[in-house]
Structure formats: structure tokens, C-alpha cells
């Protein structure tokens, strides 16, 4: 299992591989491997999507994605 934190200025649903996974600014559990990461509407953030490969993350040191 891998760990991901999606940072954003407000609470928003996180979309991983076209499925809702959880909320921004929280540690999320996700399968190891390649994933597309985005946020739910409204689409007032950049970039519109991240393509990431998750390997060797931990709860203490999760992979971080930052939307502006």
C-alpha cells in the first residue's frame, strides 16, 4: 500500500483514476503504481491533472501532490 497527500487551499474531493478516493489535505491510502490525480469540480486549479508513480511512500512520508 502507498500513501498520498493532495494539497489544495480548501477541502475538495480527490479523484484518482476517475474515482473519488477521499479529501484534500489528508493522508490517503492507494495501490502502488501509476495513477492520474485530479480534484472534483469546480475546476479552478492548476494543473488539471497529475500523472504520478507511487512507490516507497509511507504514512509518515507520503507522496505529495500540490494543486494551486
C-alpha positions in Angstrom: 0.0 0.0 0.0 1.2 3.5 -0.8 0.3 6.9 0.8 -0.7 10.2 -0.9 -1.4 13.7 0.3 -3.1 16.0 -2.2 -2.7 19.6 -1.1 -5.1 22.4 -2.0 -6.2 25.6 -0.4 -9.7 24.2 0.6 -11.3 20.9 1.2 -12.1 19.2 -2.1 -12.7 15.6 -3.2 -9.7 13.9 -4.7 -10.2 12.0 -7.9 -7.8 9.1 -8.6 -8.1 7.2 -11.9 -11.6 8.6 -12.3 -12.8 7.5 -8.9 -13.3 9.6 -5.7 -10.7 8.5 -3.1 -11.0 11.0 -0.3 -10.4 14.6 0.6 -7.6 17.0 0.1 -5.0 17.7 2.8 -5.4 14.2 4.3 -3.2 11.1 4.0 -4.9 8.7 1.6 -4.1 5.0 1.0 -3.7 3.9 -2.6 -2.3 1.0 -4.5 1.3 1.1 -5.7 1.8 2.1 -9.4 0.9 4.8 -11.9 -2.2 6.9 -11.2 -3.9 10.1 -12.5 -4.7 12.5 -9.8 -7.2 15.4 -10.0 -9.8 17.2 -8.0 -13.6 17.4 -8.2 -15.4 20.5 -9.7 -15.2 23.4 -9.8 -12.1 23.3 -12.0 -10.4 26.3 -10.5 -7.0 24.7 -10.0 -3.8 24.0 -11.9 -2.6 21.7 -13.2 -5.8 20.0 -14.1 -4.2 16.5 -13.6 -1.1 15.0 -12.2 0.3 11.7 -13.6 2.3 10.0 -10.7 4.0 6.7 -10.0 3.7 5.8 -6.3 6.4 3.6 -4.8 8.1 3.5 -1.4 5.8 6.1 0.3 4.9 5.8 4.0 2.3 7.2 6.3 5.0 9.5 7.8 6.4 10.4 4.4 3.5 10.3 1.9 3.9 11.3 -1.8 2.7 14.9 -2.1 0.8 16.5 -5.0 0.1 20.2 -4.8 -2.7 21.9 -6.8 -2.7 25.7 -7.0 
